[in-house]
Amino acid sequence: MNPSKKEILKQEIDRLLSEGIIEECESPYASPVVLIPKPNGTFRLCIDYRKLNEITVADTYPLPRMDDLLHQAKLTPFMSTLDLRAGYHQVKVHVEDQDKTPFVCPFGTYRFLRMPYAERNYSTTEREALAVVWALKKFRGYIEGTEITVASDHQPLKWLLNLKSPTGRLARWALEIQSFNLKVQYIPGKANVVADMLSRPVTQEEESFCEENNITIADMPTRSCKDMREAQLKDDNLRKIIEVLNPL
C-alpha cells in the first residue's frame, strides 16, 4: 500500500475507533483490507470477507412488503427514524460473533462492534459476474491469450464490461475480466431451447460386449530410449518438432 493510501487508511481507522464502530483486538481471524475508490474521488474501506463468507450459513429472510409495514405502523403512537448515513453501522454485532470480524492492516488488528458492509448476499448480477470470474481463474491456463465468448441469458453482464467507474467488488471483478480477451453474448431465455430427447437415441441393435483378455505384464516387450527415439524420428510430425528443437 502506497504512503498516500496508508494515510487515508489511518484516517478512516481513527474515525471508526472514535465512533465506537471498531476496537483493537487479538483474534485467530484476520481478513485483509482493501481501499476502493468511489466516484466522488474518496475511498471506501472494505474488508475481504470471502473466506469468512465461505463458512457462513446464510440467513434467508423474505423482505416484507411496504403495504404490510405501513399497516403494522399505522397504530403506533411513537415513530422514530434510522440514521442511514452508514446503515450497516447502526446494527450491533453479537458479542460471540465479534471475534469473527477482525481485519488486519499496517496499524494493527481490529474487530467490528457494529456490522461492516456486508458481502454475504450478492445480487443476481454479482452472482453471474462472480461465476465468470471464477471460471476465468479456474481455466486460466487453457484460455489465456485466446478469444473467449461467454453465452449468458443475463444481459447486465455486457454492461459490467463497459462500466466506466466501477466500485467495490464489481471494480475488482472488472479488472480480473479485462485481463482476458472476453466478450459476452446475450442469449434471451426464450432462445434456450430444451431438447425433447436423450442426447443419445436408443438403438434397436443387440448389445455387444468386448472380449475379455488377460495380459501378463512380465511378457510385454519393453522399449529402450533408443527404440523410442527411432520411432519418434519415423513419425513425420514429431520429426519436424525435433529438428526445430535440436539447435536449442
C-alpha angles and dihedrals in degrees: 000000000000120000095254093054091043089058091050089050091050091053092049092048091050091050093051090048093050092049092050094242096122138018137193115266149157115238141154086234119079124164122189124252126232129184113219119197116235125212091255092060097257126110132245119217107229131178120216100231096165094119091047091047091055091064096036118106109226117239103217110206124170112228111241120239117256091236090058092049093050091048091053092047100047094086095043111119094204129041128193133187131228122230102237096180086105103006098181092052091062091070118079120225116235110259092236090053099047093088089061094060103061120130129193126224137158090277098054142277121309136178131208121249089184131040115287120213103294125236097173099095116050127193120241092261091050092050091050091048092047090052090054092048091048092051092048092052092044095052099029092123092057103039106032111119095017131098112262127197118197112200109205138161089215106091098189088073087077088054091054092060091052097042109134101200110017118180137195119002091344088063090049092050094043089057090050092051095045091062088069131066093244135154129181120228112201114218114183118228093248089062091059097099113193116219115246096209141039118283088246117043117227112262124221093210122106117263115260127198132202118252115257116238130179118218125197109216093206090062094052114108116245126217126218125220088258091055091049092049092050090050091050092050090053090057110088096212096045092045091059091052092049092050090053095046098043095080089054 
